[in-house]
Amino acid sequence: MMITAMSRVVGWGHQLLGEVLRAGDFAIDLTAGNGYDTLMLARAVGENGSVLAFDLQSQAIEKSANRLQQEAVAVHLVDGPGLPLPSSGVSLVSASHAELDAWCDLAPRAIIANLGYLPGGDKGLITKPESTLVALQTGCDILMPGGRIAIVVYSGHPGGRDEAQAVDHFFANLNEREFEVLRLEVANRPQAPFLLIAGKIE
């Protein structure tokens, strides 16, 4: 299936987060993966900003660290929750995004995630609704007013449909007085990934 510029939902997510991110901000990547989203956040917040990125797979942490270092981004491998996070650069955490509340009590201006499996990794290791929903709830609670959460959802792999339905339901039921929610999808390709954006009203 050909992917056109119009249907590249990851790029739309980057653009919509980039509209609110400023130099010196704090941002969170719930799924570091191969480091592309983490790098985007790091560039947006600049050398005086900071990013916290999670991934359970050591392969993902290693790939993300290598990608960031190649782009001259400062990388910190954080040892344990409860410790003060570095005030700049990217902190990589080998943990589930469901543990967000244990690692962070700062207010991010942006949160991003690409759900599913690690591209190039084990397709049997996937994000799951029970942990993803915990991370999303924590993210919504700590998100700075005026900030945004961007989640790219994939339903085409085994287990993906269940997670997609759960995440879609979560966003659809956010309090309309607190959040504005956008769903961006390719309407004539049912299994294409879709983008959910929640903006916290100031």
C-alpha positions as a LaTeX table, in Angstrom:
\begin{tabular}{lrrr}
\hline
Residue & $x$ (\AA) & $y$ (\AA) & $z$ (\AA) \\
\hline
Met1 & 0.00 & 0.00 & 0.00 \\
Met2 & 1.42 & 3.35 & $-1.03$ \\
Ile3 & 1.72 & 5.91 & 1.77 \\
Thr4 & 1.29 & 9.48 & 0.56 \\
Ala5 & 2.30 & 12.64 & 2.36 \\
Met6 & $-1.34$ & 13.22 & 3.26 \\
Ser7 & $-1.64$ & 9.88 & 5.07 \\
Arg8 & 1.64 & 10.01 & 7.01 \\
Val9 & $-0.02$ & 10.38 & 10.39 \\
Val10 & 3.29 & 10.29 & 12.28 \\
Gly11 & 4.33 & 13.47 & 10.47 \\
Trp12 & 1.02 & 15.13 & 11.30 \\
Gly13 & 1.57 & 14.25 & 14.95 \\
His14 & 5.02 & 15.85 & 14.87 \\
Gln15 & 3.61 & 18.98 & 13.27 \\
Leu16 & 0.79 & 19.36 & 15.78 \\
Leu17 & 3.14 & 18.91 & 18.75 \\
Gly18 & 5.66 & 21.27 & 17.16 \\
Glu19 & 3.02 & 24.00 & 17.17 \\
Val20 & 3.04 & 24.12 & 20.98 \\
Leu21 & 6.59 & 23.07 & 21.91 \\
Arg22 & 9.08 & 25.79 & 22.80 \\
Ala23 & 12.80 & 25.90 & 23.50 \\
Gly24 & 13.46 & 24.87 & 27.09 \\
Asp25 & 10.28 & 22.77 & 27.40 \\
Phe26 & 9.92 & 19.29 & 28.88 \\
Ala27 & 8.40 & 16.50 & 26.74 \\
Ile28 & 7.76 & 12.76 & 27.04 \\
Asp29 & 8.03 & 9.89 & 24.55 \\
Leu30 & 6.05 & 6.92 & 25.87 \\
Thr31 & 7.52 & 4.54 & 23.24 \\
Ala32 & 11.11 & 5.38 & 22.30 \\
Gly33 & 11.31 & 2.65 & 19.64 \\
Asn34 & 14.00 & 3.52 & 17.11 \\
Gly35 & 14.32 & 7.06 & 18.42 \\
Tyr36 & 12.66 & 9.08 & 15.67 \\
Asp37 & 9.95 & 10.64 & 17.85 \\
Thr38 & 12.41 & 11.18 & 20.69 \\
Leu39 & 14.76 & 13.01 & 18.34 \\
Met40 & 11.91 & 15.21 & 17.07 \\
Leu41 & 11.06 & 16.20 & 20.64 \\
Ala42 & 14.71 & 16.83 & 21.49 \\
Arg43 & 15.11 & 19.13 & 18.50 \\
Ala44 & 11.90 & 20.99 & 19.38 \\
Val45 & 12.86 & 21.66 & 23.01 \\
Gly46 & 16.46 & 22.51 & 22.15 \\
Glu47 & 19.64 & 22.06 & 24.15 \\
Asn48 & 18.13 & 23.71 & 27.23 \\
Gly49 & 15.00 & 21.54 & 27.16 \\
Ser50 & 14.58 & 17.95 & 28.28 \\
Val51 & 12.88 & 14.76 & 27.10 \\
Leu52 & 11.97 & 11.61 & 29.02 \\
Ala53 & 11.64 & 8.50 & 26.84 \\
Phe54 & 10.45 & 5.01 & 27.82 \\
Asp55 & 10.91 & 1.58 & 26.29 \\
Leu56 & 10.90 & $-1.92$ & 27.75 \\
Gln57 & 13.18 & $-3.34$ & 25.06 \\
Ser58 & 16.94 & $-2.92$ & 25.48 \\
Gln59 & 17.23 & $-2.99$ & 21.68 \\
Ala60 & 15.05 & 0.12 & 21.47 \\
Ile61 & 16.99 & 1.96 & 24.17 \\
Glu62 & 20.27 & 1.18 & 22.39 \\
Lys63 & 18.96 & 2.25 & 18.96 \\
Ser64 & 17.47 & 5.43 & 20.36 \\
Ala65 & 20.69 & 6.32 & 22.19 \\
Asn66 & 22.75 & 5.76 & 19.05 \\
Arg67 & 20.42 & 7.86 & 16.89 \\
Leu68 & 20.38 & 10.72 & 19.38 \\
Gln69 & 24.16 & 10.69 & 19.87 \\
Gln70 & 24.68 & 10.78 & 16.10 \\
Glu71 & 22.67 & 14.01 & 16.11 \\
Ala72 & 24.75 & 15.44 & 18.99 \\
Val73 & 21.89 & 15.20 & 21.49 \\
Ala74 & 22.94 & 14.66 & 25.12 \\
Val75 & 21.73 & 11.23 & 26.31 \\
His76 & 21.30 & 10.07 & 29.91 \\
Leu77 & 20.51 & 6.48 & 30.90 \\
Val78 & 18.44 & 6.95 & 34.05 \\
Asp79 & 18.95 & 4.27 & 36.71 \\
Gly80 & 15.80 & 4.35 & 38.79 \\
Pro81 & 12.54 & 6.14 & 39.55 \\
Gly82 & 12.36 & 8.85 & 42.16 \\
Leu83 & 15.67 & 10.40 & 41.15 \\
Pro84 & 15.80 & 13.98 & 39.83 \\
Leu85 & 15.80 & 13.97 & 36.03 \\
Pro86 & 18.60 & 15.78 & 34.20 \\
Ser87 & 17.57 & 19.35 & 33.41 \\
Ser88 & 18.54 & 19.05 & 29.74 \\
Gly89 & 19.02 & 16.40 & 27.07 \\
Val90 & 17.20 & 13.09 & 26.72 \\
Ser91 & 16.71 & 10.70 & 29.63 \\
Leu92 & 16.19 & 7.12 & 28.38 \\
Val93 & 14.36 & 4.79 & 30.74 \\
Ser94 & 14.22 & 1.00 & 30.37 \\
Ala95 & 10.74 & 0.59 & 31.84 \\
Ser96 & 7.08 & 0.39 & 30.89 \\
His97 & 5.31 & 3.62 & 30.08 \\
Ala98 & 2.71 & 2.49 & 32.63 \\
Glu99 & 5.30 & 3.47 & 35.28 \\
Leu100 & 5.28 & 7.12 & 34.17 \\
Asp101 & 3.99 & 8.40 & 37.50 \\
Ala102 & 6.92 & 6.77 & 39.33 \\
Trp103 & 9.50 & 8.38 & 37.07 \\
Cys104 & 8.11 & 11.84 & 36.55 \\
Asp105 & 6.19 & 14.52 & 38.42 \\
Leu106 & 7.03 & 17.34 & 36.00 \\
Ala107 & 4.44 & 18.90 & 33.69 \\
Pro108 & 5.29 & 18.18 & 30.03 \\
Arg109 & 4.10 & 20.38 & 27.20 \\
Ala110 & 4.02 & 17.42 & 24.81 \\
Ile111 & 3.63 & 13.65 & 25.00 \\
Ile112 & 3.99 & 11.27 & 22.05 \\
Ala113 & 3.64 & 7.53 & 21.42 \\
Asn114 & 3.68 & 5.15 & 18.48 \\
Leu115 & 1.82 & 2.06 & 19.60 \\
Gly116 & 2.23 & $-1.49$ & 18.31 \\
Tyr117 & 5.60 & $-3.21$ & 17.94 \\
Leu118 & 9.19 & $-2.07$ & 17.43 \\
Pro119 & 9.90 & $-1.71$ & 13.69 \\
Gly120 & 12.60 & $-4.23$ & 12.89 \\
Gly121 & 12.12 & $-5.95$ & 16.25 \\
Asp122 & 10.08 & $-8.84$ & 17.60 \\
Lys123 & 6.51 & $-8.41$ & 16.31 \\
Gly124 & 5.27 & $-10.52$ & 19.22 \\
Leu125 & 6.28 & $-7.80$ & 21.68 \\
Ile126 & 3.54 & $-5.19$ & 21.43 \\
Thr127 & 2.08 & $-2.39$ & 23.47 \\
Lys128 & $-1.05$ & $-3.49$ & 25.30 \\
Pro129 & $-4.19$ & $-1.60$ & 26.31 \\
Glu130 & $-3.87$ & $-2.25$ & 30.04 \\
Ser131 & $-0.47$ & $-0.51$ & 30.26 \\
Thr132 & $-1.12$ & 2.06 & 27.53 \\
Leu133 & $-4.30$ & 3.33 & 29.22 \\
Val134 & $-2.49$ & 3.77 & 32.53 \\
Ala135 & 0.22 & 5.80 & 30.77 \\
Leu136 & $-2.36$ & 7.92 & 28.94 \\
Gln137 & $-4.29$ & 8.69 & 32.11 \\
Thr138 & $-1.12$ & 9.72 & 33.92 \\
Gly139 & $-0.07$ & 11.76 & 30.89 \\
Cys140 & $-3.38$ & 13.61 & 30.80 \\
Asp141 & $-3.15$ & 14.31 & 34.54 \\
Ile142 & 0.36 & 15.83 & 34.40 \\
Leu143 & 0.15 & 17.51 & 30.98 \\
Met144 & 0.69 & 21.25 & 31.10 \\
Pro145 & $-2.36$ & 23.39 & 30.19 \\
Gly146 & $-1.92$ & 24.27 & 26.53 \\
Gly147 & 0.04 & 21.06 & 25.96 \\
Arg148 & $-0.81$ & 18.22 & 23.61 \\
Ile149 & $-0.67$ & 14.41 & 23.51 \\
Ala150 & $-0.17$ & 12.71 & 20.11 \\
Ile151 & $-0.73$ & 8.97 & 19.80 \\
Val152 & $-0.36$ & 6.98 & 16.57 \\
Val153 & $-2.48$ & 3.83 & 16.77 \\
Tyr154 & $-2.01$ & 0.67 & 14.69 \\
Ser155 & $-4.75$ & $-1.96$ & 14.43 \\
Gly156 & $-3.46$ & $-4.27$ & 11.69 \\
His157 & $-1.30$ & $-6.58$ & 13.83 \\
Pro158 & $-2.51$ & $-9.30$ & 16.24 \\
Gly159 & $-3.76$ & $-7.55$ & 19.38 \\
Gly160 & $-3.74$ & $-4.17$ & 17.67 \\
Arg161 & $-7.48$ & $-3.91$ & 17.21 \\
Asp162 & $-8.18$ & $-4.35$ & 20.93 \\
Glu163 & $-5.68$ & $-1.65$ & 21.84 \\
Ala164 & $-6.96$ & 0.65 & 19.09 \\
Gln165 & $-10.53$ & 0.37 & 20.37 \\
Ala166 & $-9.48$ & 0.97 & 23.97 \\
Val167 & $-7.35$ & 4.01 & 23.15 \\
Asp168 & $-10.00$ & 5.44 & 20.83 \\
His169 & $-12.59$ & 5.07 & 23.62 \\
Phe170 & $-10.26$ & 6.74 & 26.12 \\
Phe171 & $-9.76$ & 9.81 & 23.95 \\
Ala172 & $-13.43$ & 10.02 & 22.96 \\
Asn173 & $-14.40$ & 10.17 & 26.64 \\
Leu174 & $-11.98$ & 12.85 & 27.82 \\
Asn175 & $-13.80$ & 15.72 & 29.53 \\
Glu176 & $-14.70$ & 18.28 & 26.88 \\
Arg177 & $-14.18$ & 21.11 & 29.36 \\
Glu178 & $-10.58$ & 20.00 & 29.89 \\
Phe179 & $-9.50$ & 18.60 & 26.51 \\
Glu180 & $-10.04$ & 19.13 & 22.81 \\
Val181 & $-9.60$ & 15.89 & 20.86 \\
Leu182 & $-8.79$ & 15.37 & 17.17 \\
Arg183 & $-8.87$ & 12.04 & 15.32 \\
Leu184 & $-7.06$ & 11.94 & 11.98 \\
Glu185 & $-7.52$ & 8.85 & 9.82 \\
Val186 & $-7.50$ & 7.57 & 6.25 \\
Ala187 & $-11.24$ & 6.98 & 5.90 \\
Asn188 & $-11.07$ & 4.50 & 3.01 \\
Arg189 & $-8.32$ & 2.27 & 4.49 \\
Pro190 & $-9.75$ & 0.65 & 7.64 \\
Gln191 & $-6.46$ & $-0.89$ & 8.79 \\
Ala192 & $-4.32$ & 2.19 & 8.22 \\
Pro193 & $-2.80$ & 3.74 & 11.36 \\
Phe194 & $-4.65$ & 6.73 & 12.76 \\
Leu195 & $-3.65$ & 9.69 & 14.89 \\
Leu196 & $-5.28$ & 10.86 & 18.10 \\
Ile197 & $-4.41$ & 14.30 & 19.47 \\
Ala198 & $-5.61$ & 15.68 & 22.79 \\
Gly199 & $-4.97$ & 19.30 & 23.64 \\
Lys200 & $-5.34$ & 20.39 & 27.28 \\
Ile201 & $-7.42$ & 23.55 & 27.45 \\
Glu202 & $-5.76$ & 26.50 & 29.20 \\
\hline
\end{tabular}
